[in-house]
Amino acid sequence: MGQPQTYTQPKCGTGGQLSCFVTLSLIAQLLKLPQTGQMTILRSLGVGAVAATALGLLTIYLMRPRENPRMKVFPKLMLWAWERPEDLRSLPVDRVGVAYLAQTITLHGDRLTRDPRRQPLKVPKGVALMVVTRIEVARGEPLVPSNALRDLVITQLLNNLRPTSRGLQIDFDAKVSERPFYRELLIELRRRMDPGMPLSMTALASWALQDGWIEGLPVDEVVPMCFDMGGDTPAIKAHLAAGRDFRSPNARHAIGLRLEEPLPRLPGSWLDRRRVYLFQHAPWNDQTVRKAIQEFAS
């Protein structure tokens, strides 16, 4: 009998190293994995292990929840500009967009009132602008839903768009009893909107974690607001700190934060970097804008 044969895992030698490096680099570029991470994997694994790792990463990438293509007109960092004077002319338009409160619609039973923005907003030419409408239900005047009221709201939403508007966002903290009206409003609004214009909605963080009513809504983006969460704050922060994500898949492409109230850990990873909307109670200035860019757009 001859000597028993042994098999040794091939290492990344002269030719194999090039093959390993090319394979990993192609996947890493797709996944935006830092070059230091590529070299660490390359040095520690053999050819077969690198190929298996690359295949696994590619599989994860292809199976991740996909952002709606309409949202690609917006950068990954958006600043909310609320009802106060805002001068954002120094923004780098290739890295930061602006979601500005343009009007507030208040529902009084079966009618509405509208309060347009009254404070000046200064932005640089070419910035990606998201028009935000806040919807509220007047205290002591419960919503009386109807198709007529729905159509009145939609008319106000569409009339408020401008040639510079790239998208529309609705901010409505609908109670359980108000959700059917809100759903019908979104369905009809999407039908009447320009088919190429993005439609975004904010959501209470609890909506994205505790119930699935936002699933299936005809919107391109759901933005869970993870700030000023009241009594839900400890539970939601603990959930996210443990590395868990939002229950609703359509709430995994964006997140709303307050600059002064950071989360211990953002959901997602380098594999599925999501859009961040930032709010703060005071007007933006050069210092806070720089801080926002350093933390969320670097």
C-alpha positions as CSV (number, residue, x, y, z in Angstrom):
1,M,0.0,0.0,0.0
2,G,1.2,3.5,-0.7
3,Q,1.5,6.3,1.8
4,P,-1.9,7.7,2.8
5,Q,-2.8,10.9,1.1
6,T,-3.6,14.0,3.0
7,Y,-5.5,17.0,1.8
8,T,-4.4,20.5,2.8
9,Q,-6.7,23.5,2.3
10,P,-5.1,25.6,-0.5
11,K,-3.9,28.9,0.7
12,C,-3.9,32.1,-1.2
13,G,-0.5,31.8,-2.8
14,T,0.7,33.7,-5.9
15,G,-2.0,32.7,-8.3
16,G,-4.6,31.9,-5.7
17,Q,-4.2,35.2,-3.9
18,L,-5.0,37.1,-7.0
19,S,-8.1,35.0,-7.5
20,C,-9.2,35.4,-3.9
21,F,-8.5,39.1,-4.0
22,V,-10.5,39.6,-7.2
23,T,-13.4,37.5,-5.9
24,L,-13.6,39.3,-2.6
25,S,-13.0,42.7,-4.0
26,L,-15.9,42.4,-6.5
27,I,-18.3,41.3,-3.7
28,A,-16.9,43.9,-1.3
29,Q,-17.5,46.7,-3.8
30,L,-21.1,45.6,-4.2
31,L,-21.5,45.5,-0.4
32,K,-19.3,48.6,0.2
33,L,-17.1,46.6,2.6
34,P,-14.0,48.7,3.7
35,Q,-10.7,47.7,2.1
36,T,-9.2,46.9,5.6
37,G,-12.0,44.4,6.1
38,Q,-11.2,42.8,2.7
39,M,-7.6,42.3,3.6
40,T,-8.4,40.9,7.1
41,I,-10.6,38.2,5.5
42,L,-8.1,37.5,2.8
43,R,-5.2,36.9,5.2
44,S,-7.2,34.7,7.6
45,L,-9.0,32.4,5.1
46,G,-8.1,30.0,2.4
47,V,-9.4,30.0,-1.2
48,G,-12.4,27.9,-0.5
49,A,-13.3,29.8,2.6
50,V,-13.1,33.1,0.9
51,A,-15.3,31.9,-1.9
52,A,-17.8,30.6,0.6
53,T,-17.7,33.8,2.5
54,A,-18.2,35.9,-0.7
55,L,-21.1,33.7,-1.7
56,G,-22.7,34.1,1.7
57,L,-22.3,37.9,1.7
58,L,-23.7,38.1,-1.9
59,T,-26.7,36.0,-0.8
60,I,-27.4,38.2,2.1
61,Y,-27.1,41.3,-0.1
62,L,-29.5,39.9,-2.7
63,M,-32.1,38.9,-0.1
64,R,-32.1,42.2,1.8
65,P,-35.2,44.4,1.7
66,R,-34.9,46.7,-1.3
67,E,-35.5,50.4,-1.1
68,N,-38.1,51.7,-3.6
69,P,-36.3,53.1,-6.7
70,R,-38.3,56.3,-6.5
71,M,-36.5,57.2,-3.2
72,K,-33.1,57.2,-4.9
73,V,-33.5,60.9,-5.7
74,F,-32.9,61.7,-2.0
75,P,-29.5,61.4,-0.2
76,K,-29.1,59.2,2.9
77,L,-29.2,62.2,5.2
78,M,-32.3,64.5,5.4
79,L,-32.8,67.4,7.8
80,W,-36.3,68.2,9.0
81,A,-36.9,71.9,8.8
82,W,-39.9,72.7,11.0
83,E,-42.0,75.9,11.5
84,R,-39.2,78.3,12.3
85,P,-36.7,80.4,10.3
86,E,-34.1,78.2,8.7
87,D,-31.1,79.1,6.7
88,L,-29.6,76.0,5.1
89,R,-27.8,77.6,2.2
90,S,-24.4,76.1,3.2
91,L,-25.6,72.5,2.9
92,P,-23.6,70.2,0.6
93,V,-26.5,69.2,-1.8
94,D,-24.8,66.0,-2.9
95,R,-24.9,64.6,0.7
96,V,-27.8,66.3,2.5
97,G,-31.5,66.9,1.6
98,V,-34.2,68.9,3.3
99,A,-37.7,67.7,4.4
100,Y,-39.5,70.9,5.3
101,L,-42.9,71.5,7.0
102,A,-44.9,73.2,4.3
103,Q,-48.3,73.2,5.9
104,T,-50.4,71.8,8.8
105,I,-53.9,70.4,8.1
106,T,-56.2,70.2,11.1
107,L,-59.3,68.0,10.8
108,H,-62.4,69.2,12.7
109,G,-65.0,66.5,12.4
110,D,-66.0,66.5,8.8
111,R,-64.1,69.6,7.8
112,L,-60.5,70.9,7.8
113,T,-58.5,74.1,8.2
114,R,-55.0,74.7,6.7
115,D,-52.1,76.6,8.2
116,P,-49.4,77.2,5.6
117,R,-45.7,77.7,6.5
118,R,-45.1,81.2,7.6
119,Q,-41.4,81.1,8.5
120,P,-38.6,81.6,5.9
121,L,-36.7,78.7,4.5
122,K,-33.4,79.3,2.7
123,V,-31.8,76.4,0.8
124,P,-29.1,76.0,-1.8
125,K,-30.0,75.6,-5.4
126,G,-30.3,71.9,-6.4
127,V,-31.0,70.6,-2.9
128,A,-33.3,67.6,-2.7
129,L,-36.5,69.0,-1.2
130,M,-39.2,66.8,0.5
131,V,-42.5,68.6,1.1
132,V,-43.9,67.7,4.5
133,T,-47.6,68.0,5.5
134,R,-48.5,67.6,9.1
135,I,-52.1,66.3,9.7
136,E,-53.7,66.6,13.1
137,V,-57.2,66.0,14.5
138,A,-58.5,68.9,16.6
139,R,-59.0,68.1,20.3
140,G,-62.6,67.6,21.2
141,E,-63.6,67.2,17.5
142,P,-63.4,63.6,16.6
143,L,-62.7,62.7,13.0
144,V,-65.8,62.1,10.9
145,P,-64.4,60.2,7.9
146,S,-65.9,60.6,4.4
147,N,-64.8,60.5,0.8
148,A,-65.5,64.2,0.6
149,L,-63.1,65.0,3.5
150,R,-60.5,62.6,2.0
151,D,-60.7,64.4,-1.3
152,L,-60.4,67.8,0.4
153,V,-57.2,66.7,2.1
154,I,-55.7,65.2,-1.1
155,T,-56.4,68.5,-2.9
156,Q,-54.5,70.4,-0.3
157,L,-51.6,68.0,-0.4
158,L,-51.3,68.2,-4.2
159,N,-51.8,71.9,-4.4
160,N,-48.9,72.4,-2.0
161,L,-46.4,70.8,-4.3
162,R,-43.9,73.0,-6.2
163,P,-41.8,72.5,-9.3
164,T,-38.8,72.1,-7.0
165,S,-40.5,69.4,-4.9
166,R,-39.0,66.0,-5.4
167,G,-41.2,64.1,-2.9
168,L,-44.1,64.3,-0.5
169,Q,-44.1,63.2,3.1
170,I,-47.1,63.0,5.4
171,D,-46.8,63.3,9.2
172,F,-50.0,62.0,10.9
173,D,-50.0,60.2,14.3
174,A,-53.3,58.5,13.5
175,K,-55.1,56.8,16.3
176,V,-56.5,53.3,15.8
177,S,-59.9,54.6,14.9
178,E,-58.4,57.0,12.4
179,R,-56.3,54.5,10.5
180,P,-58.9,53.3,8.0
181,F,-59.4,56.9,6.9
182,Y,-55.6,57.3,6.7
183,R,-55.2,54.2,4.7
184,E,-57.9,55.2,2.2
185,L,-56.3,58.6,2.0
186,L,-52.9,57.2,1.0
187,I,-54.4,54.8,-1.5
188,E,-56.3,57.5,-3.3
189,L,-53.4,60.0,-3.0
190,R,-51.0,57.6,-4.6
191,R,-53.4,57.0,-7.5
192,R,-53.6,60.8,-8.2
193,M,-49.9,61.6,-7.7
194,D,-47.3,61.8,-10.4
195,P,-46.3,58.1,-10.7
196,G,-42.6,59.1,-10.5
197,M,-42.9,61.2,-7.4
198,P,-41.9,59.5,-4.0
199,L,-44.5,59.3,-1.3
200,S,-43.1,59.0,2.3
201,M,-44.8,58.8,5.6
202,T,-43.6,59.1,9.2
203,A,-44.6,56.5,11.8
204,L,-44.6,56.2,15.5
205,A,-41.8,53.8,16.4
206,S,-44.4,51.6,18.1
207,W,-46.2,51.1,14.8
208,A,-43.1,49.5,13.3
209,L,-42.5,47.2,16.3
210,Q,-45.8,46.3,17.8
211,D,-48.4,46.0,15.1
212,G,-48.4,45.5,11.3
213,W,-51.0,48.0,10.2
214,I,-48.5,50.0,8.1
215,E,-47.6,46.9,6.1
216,G,-49.0,47.1,2.6
217,L,-49.6,50.8,2.5
218,P,-48.9,52.4,-0.9
219,V,-46.0,54.4,0.2
220,D,-42.3,54.3,-0.9
221,E,-40.9,54.9,2.5
222,V,-41.9,54.6,6.2
223,V,-39.9,56.6,8.7
224,P,-40.1,55.3,12.3
225,M,-39.6,58.3,14.6
226,C,-37.3,57.2,17.3
227,F,-37.3,60.3,19.5
228,D,-39.7,61.9,21.9
229,M,-41.3,58.5,22.3
230,G,-42.8,59.0,25.7
231,G,-43.5,55.9,27.8
232,D,-42.4,53.6,24.9
233,T,-38.8,54.9,25.0
234,P,-37.1,52.3,27.3
235,A,-38.7,49.3,25.5
236,I,-37.9,50.6,22.0
237,K,-34.3,51.6,22.8
238,A,-33.7,48.3,24.5
239,H,-35.1,46.5,21.4
240,L,-32.8,48.3,19.1
241,A,-29.8,48.2,21.4
242,A,-30.1,44.4,21.3
243,G,-29.5,44.5,17.6
244,R,-33.1,43.8,16.6
245,D,-34.8,45.6,13.8
246,F,-38.3,46.9,13.2
247,R,-41.0,44.3,12.6
248,S,-42.4,45.8,9.5
249,P,-40.2,45.3,6.4
250,N,-41.3,48.7,4.9
251,A,-40.0,50.4,8.0
252,R,-36.4,49.2,7.4
253,H,-35.2,51.7,4.9
254,A,-35.3,54.9,6.9
255,I,-35.3,56.2,10.5
256,G,-36.2,59.5,12.2
257,L,-33.9,60.7,15.0
258,R,-33.4,63.8,17.0
259,L,-29.8,65.1,17.0
260,E,-29.9,65.7,20.7
261,E,-31.3,62.2,21.5
262,P,-29.0,59.6,19.9
263,L,-29.9,55.9,20.0
264,P,-27.5,53.5,21.6
265,R,-27.4,51.5,18.4
266,L,-28.9,52.1,14.9
267,P,-30.8,49.2,13.3
268,G,-29.3,47.7,10.2
269,S,-25.7,47.7,9.3
270,W,-23.2,48.6,6.6
271,L,-25.1,46.1,4.4
272,D,-28.4,48.0,4.4
273,R,-27.5,51.6,5.3
274,R,-30.8,53.4,5.7
275,R,-31.9,57.0,5.2
276,V,-31.7,59.1,8.3
277,Y,-34.1,62.0,9.0
278,L,-32.8,64.3,11.7
279,F,-34.9,66.7,13.8
280,Q,-34.0,69.2,16.4
281,H,-36.1,71.7,18.3
282,A,-33.9,74.7,17.6
283,P,-33.0,76.1,14.1
284,W,-30.1,74.4,12.3
285,N,-26.8,76.2,12.3
286,D,-23.3,75.5,10.9
287,Q,-22.2,73.7,14.0
288,T,-25.3,71.3,14.2
289,V,-25.2,70.7,10.4
290,R,-21.5,69.7,10.6
291,K,-22.3,67.4,13.5
292,A,-25.1,65.8,11.6
293,I,-22.9,65.2,8.5
294,Q,-20.0,63.8,10.6
295,E,-22.3,61.4,12.4
296,F,-24.6,60.3,9.6
297,A,-23.2,61.2,6.2
298,S,-19.5,60.4,6.5
